[in-house]
Amino acid sequence: MKIRALLLAAALAGLGVTAVTAADEPQAVRQALMKKVGQAAGALGGIAKGEKPYDAEIVKASLTTISETVKMFPDHFPAGSKTGMETEASPKIWENMDDFKAKAAKLGSDTDAVLAQLPADQAGVGAAMGILGKDCGSCHEIYRLKKN
């Protein structure tokens, strides 16, 4: 199981490299960061649903990825980056940046709280996903454009 956790951590770290190399395209950076969060949430979701066995190292690595990523995410929405690549970022982000940043900060602090009391089993991961999922949803409802 330790090998699996190390592979997951390496894969997630690799996405960070993608974000750095695309620094001249804020949309590309944002998409890479969200993909990183999505993969971490997917790993947690698999455990919460019982599709994957509980593995404390994967839980910790996934939560750490979410915590670290969400704290830097709002910094990649500079003025003038509403358009360009295909994006799901709503213009409402730039209209209410303080609220957008507050929602990201809440996800970060809630993730840190879960990390401090690391879930010890599948049920704990499910409960944590309920909290973190609400945080994600509250932001996506307002600040993510729906795909057609």
C-alpha positions as CSV (number, residue, x, y, z in Angstrom):
1,M,0.0,0.0,0.0
2,K,2.9,2.4,0.6
3,I,4.0,2.0,-3.0
4,R,0.5,3.0,-4.1
5,A,0.6,6.0,-1.9
6,L,4.0,7.0,-3.3
7,L,2.7,6.6,-6.9
8,L,-0.3,8.7,-6.1
9,A,1.9,11.4,-4.6
10,A,4.2,11.3,-7.6
11,A,1.3,11.6,-10.0
12,L,-0.1,14.5,-8.1
13,A,3.3,16.2,-7.9
14,G,3.6,15.8,-11.7
15,L,0.5,17.8,-12.1
16,G,2.2,20.6,-10.2
17,V,5.0,20.6,-12.7
18,T,2.4,21.1,-15.4
19,A,1.0,24.1,-13.6
20,V,4.4,25.7,-13.3
21,T,5.3,25.1,-17.0
22,A,2.0,26.7,-18.1
23,A,2.5,29.8,-16.0
24,D,2.1,32.1,-18.9
25,E,-1.5,30.9,-19.4
26,P,-3.5,31.5,-16.3
27,Q,-6.4,29.3,-17.7
28,A,-4.0,26.4,-18.2
29,V,-2.6,26.7,-14.7
30,R,-6.1,26.9,-13.2
31,Q,-7.2,23.8,-15.2
32,A,-4.1,21.9,-14.1
33,L,-4.7,22.8,-10.4
34,M,-8.4,21.8,-10.6
35,K,-7.4,18.5,-12.3
36,K,-5.1,17.9,-9.3
37,V,-7.9,18.6,-6.8
38,G,-10.2,16.4,-8.8
39,Q,-7.8,13.5,-8.8
40,A,-7.3,13.8,-5.1
41,A,-11.0,14.1,-4.5
42,G,-11.5,11.0,-6.7
43,A,-9.1,9.0,-4.6
44,L,-11.0,10.0,-1.5
45,G,-14.3,9.3,-3.1
46,G,-13.2,5.8,-4.1
47,I,-12.4,5.1,-0.5
48,A,-15.6,6.7,0.8
49,K,-17.7,4.6,-1.6
50,G,-15.9,1.4,-0.7
51,E,-14.6,1.1,-4.2
52,K,-11.0,1.2,-2.8
53,P,-9.7,0.0,0.5
54,Y,-9.1,2.5,3.2
55,D,-5.4,3.6,3.1
56,A,-4.3,6.3,5.6
57,E,-1.4,7.3,3.4
58,I,-3.6,7.9,0.4
59,V,-6.1,9.8,2.5
60,K,-3.4,12.0,3.9
61,A,-1.7,12.6,0.5
62,S,-5.0,13.5,-1.1
63,L,-6.1,15.9,1.6
64,T,-2.7,17.5,1.6
65,T,-2.9,18.0,-2.2
66,I,-6.3,19.6,-1.8
67,S,-5.2,21.8,1.0
68,E,-2.0,23.0,-0.7
69,T,-3.6,23.5,-4.1
70,V,-6.7,25.4,-3.0
71,K,-4.6,27.9,-1.1
72,M,-2.8,28.9,-4.3
73,F,-5.7,28.5,-6.7
74,P,-7.3,32.0,-6.4
75,D,-4.0,33.6,-7.3
76,H,-4.3,32.4,-10.8
77,F,-7.2,34.6,-11.8
78,P,-5.5,37.9,-12.7
79,A,-7.4,40.7,-14.4
80,G,-7.7,40.0,-18.1
81,S,-7.7,36.2,-17.8
82,K,-11.4,35.7,-18.3
83,T,-11.0,34.7,-21.9
84,G,-8.4,32.9,-24.0
85,M,-8.5,29.1,-23.7
86,E,-11.7,27.2,-23.3
87,T,-12.6,27.8,-19.7
88,E,-15.3,27.0,-17.2
89,A,-14.4,30.0,-15.0
90,S,-17.4,32.3,-14.7
91,P,-16.9,36.1,-15.2
92,K,-18.6,36.3,-11.7
93,I,-15.2,35.4,-10.2
94,W,-13.8,38.8,-11.2
95,E,-16.9,40.6,-10.2
96,N,-16.8,39.2,-6.7
97,M,-13.2,38.2,-6.1
98,D,-13.4,38.6,-2.3
99,D,-16.2,36.0,-2.1
100,F,-14.4,33.7,-4.5
101,K,-11.3,33.8,-2.3
102,A,-13.3,33.3,0.8
103,K,-14.8,30.1,-0.6
104,A,-11.4,28.8,-1.5
105,A,-10.1,29.7,2.0
106,K,-13.0,27.9,3.6
107,L,-12.2,24.7,1.6
108,G,-8.6,25.1,2.7
109,S,-9.4,25.5,6.3
110,D,-11.9,22.7,6.3
111,T,-9.4,20.4,4.6
112,D,-6.8,21.4,7.2
113,A,-9.3,20.5,10.0
114,V,-9.9,17.1,8.4
115,L,-6.1,16.6,8.1
116,A,-5.6,17.4,11.8
117,Q,-8.1,14.7,12.7
118,L,-7.3,12.3,9.9
119,P,-10.2,10.0,9.1
120,A,-9.5,6.5,10.5
121,D,-11.8,4.5,8.2
122,Q,-14.1,4.5,5.2
123,A,-17.0,6.2,7.2
124,G,-14.7,9.0,8.3
125,V,-13.5,9.6,4.8
126,G,-17.2,9.7,3.7
127,A,-18.0,12.2,6.4
128,A,-15.0,14.4,5.4
129,M,-16.1,14.2,1.7
130,G,-19.5,15.5,2.8
131,I,-18.0,18.6,4.3
132,L,-15.5,19.2,1.5
133,G,-18.0,18.4,-1.2
134,K,-20.3,21.1,0.1
135,D,-17.4,23.6,0.0
136,C,-16.6,22.6,-3.6
137,G,-20.3,22.8,-4.6
138,S,-20.8,26.2,-3.0
139,C,-18.1,27.6,-5.3
140,H,-18.9,25.7,-8.4
141,E,-22.6,26.8,-8.2
142,I,-21.7,30.4,-8.6
143,Y,-18.2,30.5,-10.2
144,R,-18.1,27.6,-12.6
145,L,-19.8,27.8,-16.0
146,K,-21.9,24.7,-16.9
147,K,-20.7,22.6,-19.7
148,N,-23.1,22.3,-22.6
